[in-house]
Amino acid sequence: MKKISVILMGCGGVGRQLLQHIVSFRSLHAKMVRTHFSRFRMNRKLMSMYGQILDSKSLAVPVDVLKEGLDDDLLSEVCSIKSAGSALTTLGALGKGEYRVFNGSESIRETEEIAQLLGKSTGLVVVDCSASSETVEILMKAVDLGCCVVLANKKPLTSTLEHYDKLVLDPRRIRHESTVGAGLPVIASMNRIISSGDPVHSIVGSLSGTLGYVMSELEDGRPLSQVVRAAKTLGYTEPDPRDDLSGMDVARKALILARLLGKRIVMDSIKIESLYPEEMRPGVMTVDDFLQNGIAKLDQNIEERVKRASSNGCVLRYVCMIEGSSVQVGIREVPKDSPLGRLRGSDNIVEIRSRCYKEQPLVIQGAGAGNDTTAAGVLADIIDMQDLFP
């Protein structure tokens, strides 16, 4: 039976769901793919929460990383602790299992020592389920030590080209399906097209569940302010909806796709349309003021755009567009009867046109958000690397 050692960075929503998947499906993996997660370590570095950065750091590891792992009871306890908003250091008071908890700089040093010990011996997968750019340096060291990398975090792949080139230097040792479209097979499909020598001419995608919901609700004549407030109440948006409305999350996904196509670009190369003006940006206007007063000022312009699109037989969608040297993110009119036009709710959709998919694009559609879907994509990426392990 194969054994895959894993270090998990980030015990937020996606990270916790990943732990739950591993515990729930361990017997299935042992039986069907003969893979057993023998050693599981959790490293909580920097996490962004409600616009603040929490710099508490901790690491839980087995006493002997070469012989044992963290058991299922402990992994379940971690999920409970993190769901309650407590620190991972709480594990130190439980007295369960043979494990150690490191804090502060010790956790980083111990993580690097484990990577050095396992990277070139039994093998190690470093999984980044955080939302932080602070994990980049750890990932760089992990790559140097021969570790595999699985990403749900978009920021390492949208960092500098130097960082990107190092991460993807050995394509066999990196998977990042969940960085674009959660668990949808967007990256895998593109890799197959590229590997076949079929040139990709263009990509158009609605890659934000939040903005997909907002755009489809606008079709029914509801004002933007009402739709955004409802989306926030339903939990579809970030605590500050402007994090979604800025288009930056879609832009990061567009950058990942563009770089996968070989385009040597950085974030500043992308034209991004924000749904709110500079005078309403965070730091200038509070969240409450934006929701109560600011966003209502945007209703008329959006309403006019919705009506204009409708008169043209179209609807509005917030999409990324990659064609030639151009990468753009923003609102676009699309035909009502097109796959993008028929999209409703928070689903994601990607249309890929190439030589083989010229007249009828390859369309990938489905749930593109949610911790469950994203974590499932991460777990599938880990399993996909089993052939690299003895």
N, C-alpha and C positions, 0 to 999 in steps of 0.2 A: 504494500500500500504506500502510495506517495505521500510525502509530508511537505506542506508548504508553510514556511514561516512568514509571518506578516507583522509589520509595524503599521498601526493605524494612527494617522495624525488628524485630529478633529473628532470630537465626541458630541457633535451637535445632532440635528435631526437626521441627516443622512448617515452619519457615523453610527448612531444608535440603531438605526434601522438595519444597517449592515450587520452589526453584531447579532441582532435578532434573527436575521436570515441565516447566518452561519450556524447559530444554535439550532434553529428549526430544521434545517436541511442537511445537517451533518451526516446523518445516516444515508440519505439519498446520494450525497457526493461520494461517500465511501463505497457504496454499492455500484453506482453507475459510472463514475469517472475515476474511481479508485484514488481519490484525493482526500486527504485528511488534514485539517488545519491544526497542526500539532502545537504550534506556538503562536500565541496572539498577544501582542503588546500594544498598549494604547498610549499615545503621546498627545497631550493637549497643549498646543503652543499658544498662538495668539488667536483669539476669536473676536469677531465684530458683533456686538450686540446692542441694538437700539442706538446705533450711531456712536457707541463708545468702544474703546479697545481694552479688553481685559488681559492684563499681562501675567496672570497666574499661570504657572507651568507645572505640569506633573507628568510622571511616567510610571506605569505599573508593568512590572516584568516578572516572569518566573524566577525563582532563586537560581536555577540552573537552566539557562536558555538552550543548551544543547540537548537536554534530556526531557524537558517537560514544557507544558504550555499552561495558559490560564484556563481553568475548567469552565464548563458551561454555567455552573451556578454563579461563578464570579462574573462572567460576562453579563449574565442577566442582572446581577446586582449593579454593575456599572450602568446599565441602561436605566435602572430605577433611580440611581443617584443623580445621573445627568438630567433625567426628565424632571426631577424635583428642583433642578437648578443648583444643586450642590457641587462642590469641587471634587475632583477625582481623588484628592488627598483624603477624603472621608473614608476611602478604602482602608487606610492605615489603622482605623479604629475598629474595623470589623473582625479582624483576626481570623479570616477565612483563607485557607489554601496556603501554599508555599509561594509567596510572591513578595516583591519589594516595591515600595513607592519612592520615587525620587522627585525632588522639587527644584525649582529655579534652574540655575545653570547646570546643576548636576543631571537634570533630566536630558538636556541637550548632549552633554558629554557621554552619558550612558547610551543614548540612542546611537551616537556615532560609533561607540565601541561595539555595540551589537551588530551594526551594519558591517563593520570591519571584520568581525568574527564570523558572521554567517554569509556575507556577500559572496565570497569566493570559495566557500566550503559547501555547506548544505544548500545555499541559495536563500534569497530573502526578497519579499515583495514589500515595497514601501508604498502605502496607500494614503493618498491625501484627500480627505473628505472635509477639509476646512474651507474657509472662504477667505483665507489670509494670503498675502504676498510674502509673509515672513517665513513660509516653508520652503521658499526657492533655494536658499543656501543649503538646507539639509538635503534637498533633492539632488543638488549638484554633487555633494559629497557622496551620496548614495550611488549615483551613476558611476563616479570614479571608482567605487569599491565593488562594482560589478552587480549591483542590485537591480532588480526589476522595479518598474514604477507603474502604478495605476492611479489615475487622476479622476476625481469628480470636480476638483477645484480648477477653475479656468485660468486663474491668475498666473501660474507658472508658465503656461503655454502662450500667454499674451504679454509676457515680460520682454526683456531685450532679445534681439535676434541671437545674441551670443548664448543666452540661457536656453532659448528654444532649440538651437542647433545641437547643443549638448544633450538635451533631453531626448531628442529623436535620432541621435547618432546611430543607435542600433534599434531599428524598428521592431525587432523581435522582443525587445525588453521594455516596451512601453505600450500601455493601452489607455485610452481616454475617451471611450464611447460616451460616458455620462457627462462630458463637458458640453455636449451639444445635443439637445433634444432628450435629455435624461436617458432612458433606456432604449430609445429608438435606434435602429441600426444605421445611423447616418454615416458615421466614420467608417464602419466596416464596409458599407456599400461603396463609398467613395474610394476606399483603398482597393477594392476589387476592380473598379472601373479603371483606376490609374494603373494598376498592375497589368491589366490587359492591353494597355497601350491606347485605350480609347480616350481621346482628348476631351476634357470637359470644357464646354463653351460658356455655360452660365449656370449659376445657382440662385434661386429665389426661395426664401424661406420665411415663414412666420414662426419664430423661435422663442417667443415669450408667451407663456400661458396667460399671464396677467394682461398683456396688451392684446392678445388674441380675444380674451373675454371682453375687454373694453371696446374694441373695434366692432365686434359682432353685436354688442348691446346697442351701440350707436345707430345701427341699422333700424332699430325699432323706434327711433325718434327721441330717445331719452337724451338729455343733456349730459355732456362730459362730466360735469361736477357731480351729478347724481350717480352716474355709473361708477366713478372712482370711489365715492363714499361707500357705495354698496359693496364694491369689490374689497375695500378695506374691512368692512364689517364681516364679510364672508371669509376673511383670512387669505384672500388671493394675492394681496399686495404685501410689500415689506412694511414695517412699522411706519416708515416715511414713504408714502407712495411715489415720491419723486425719484426714489432709487430705481423704480420700474419705468416711470414716465420719461426719464432722462435718455433712455435708449442705450445706456452703457453696457448693460448685460447682453443685449442683442449684438452690440458692436464687438464684444469679446468673442462671442460665438462666431461672428462673421470673420474675425481675424484668424481664429483657429482654422476655419474652413479655407480661407484664402491662403494661409501658410501651408496647409496640407496640399494645395494645388501648386506649391512652389513659388508663390509670390513673396518677395522679400520686402515686406511692408511692416510698419509699426502702427500703433493706435492712431497717431496723429495723421496718418495717411487716409483714414476713413472719414467720410462725410457723414456726420451724425445729426439727425433732426430730433431735438428735444421737444417734448410736448408742452413745455413751459418756458417762459423767457428768463433771461439772466436775473432780472430783478425779483424773481420768485425763487431763486435757488436757495438751498440750505445755507445757513449762515447769514442770510439777508432776511429771510422770512421764516418764521417758526412753522412747524408742521400744522399746528392748530389754526394759525392765521391763514396758511395756504388752503386748508380744507374748508374753512368757514368763509373766507373772503376772496382769496387769490384765484382759486381755480374757476370760480363762477365767471370771472372776466374772460375766460378762454372759451366759454360755451358758444358764443355767437360765431366765432371764426370756424370752429369745428363743425357746427351745424351747417354753415354755408358750404363747407367742403363735402359734407355728407350729401347734401341736396344736389350739388353739382355732379358728384360721382353718380348719383342715382339717375340723373337726367341723361347720363352717358351710358346707362345700362351697367353701371359698375358699383362696387362697394369699396370702402376704404379698409386697407390692411396695413399693419405696421410690419415691415419686412426688411430683411437684409437682401441686398442685390449684389452679386459678384459677376462681373463680365469684363473680360479683357483685363486692363489694368485698373479698372474702376471697382471700388468697394464702397457701397453706400448703405445707410441704415435710416429708415424713415417711413412716413406714410405714403402709400402708393394706391392709385386706383387700379382695381383688377376686375375683370368681367365677372358678373354675378354667377355665371354658369361654369366658371373655372374651378379647379380644385381649391385654390386659395379663396375664391369667392364663396364657395359652399362651406368653408370652414366655420364652425360654430364653437362657442365655449372656449375652454382653455387648451384644446388640443394644439399640437404643433404640426407643421407640415413643411416639407422641403421638396422642391422641384429641381431636378438635375437634368440639364440638357447637354448632350455630348454627340459625337458622330453617330453612335448607335441609338441614342435616345434623342434624335433631332426633332422629329415630327411630334412624337408623343413622349413627354419627359418622364423620367423615372420619378415617381411620386412616393414619398415615405410619409405616412401620417399616423398619428396616434397620441396617446397621453405623453406630453413632453415636460411634465413637471410633477412634483410630489416626491417626498422622501422615499416612499416604497419603491416607486419606479426607478428612481435614480440609484438607490442602493442595490436593486436587482441588477442594474447595468454594471455596477462596480464589481459585484460578486461574479458575474459572468466573465468580466475581464480577468479577474484573478484566476478563475478556473481555466480560462483560455491559455494561460501560461504554464500549465502543468507539464508540458513536454520539455520545458527547460529545467525541470527538477529531477534529481535522481530517484 
